[in-house]
Amino acid sequence: MIGTGFLLEELDRGELAEVICVEGNKDWIARMAELGIRPGQQVRVLQPGSPCLVSLVGSRLSLRLGNSGRVWVVRSGANHAPR
């Protein structure tokens, strides 16, 4: 855990979070930014784990996290959608 942050894949289904940090090599970080995964971006977890399915800005992304890099997030208010 980084401060009060969590890894994206640790969140539960339906949780809303804000990206606070993207770690990895520069090419991976650049690719995440191209996909919209960058600090300040809100994401909702549709399927936790790896691959992790997230929703952001009207898109859905499937991310296989782990060795490539890490996405650190903080939970946002009014988090859980009905399961």
C-alpha positions, 0 to 999 in steps of 0.5 A, a space after each residue: 500500500 502506498 500511503 492510503 492507496 491500494 493496487 487497482 486489482 485489490 479493489 472489489 467489484 463495483 468500487 469507484 477509485 481515483 488513480 494516484 500513481 502508475 508505476 512501471 517502465 516508461 513505455 508501460 506508463 505511456 501506454 497506460 496514459 494512452 488508454 486513460 489510466 493516469 493520475 486523477 482519472 476515475 475508474 470503476 472496477 467491473 471485475 477485480 483481479 488480473 486481468 482486471 476489468 475497469 470502466 472509465 470515460 465510457 470505455 471498458 479496459 481489461 488490464 493484466 497487471 503485475 510484472 508489467 507495472 502497478 496502478 495505485 488508487 484511492 477509493 472514492 466516496 459512494 463506492 459500491 454499486 449493487 452486486 
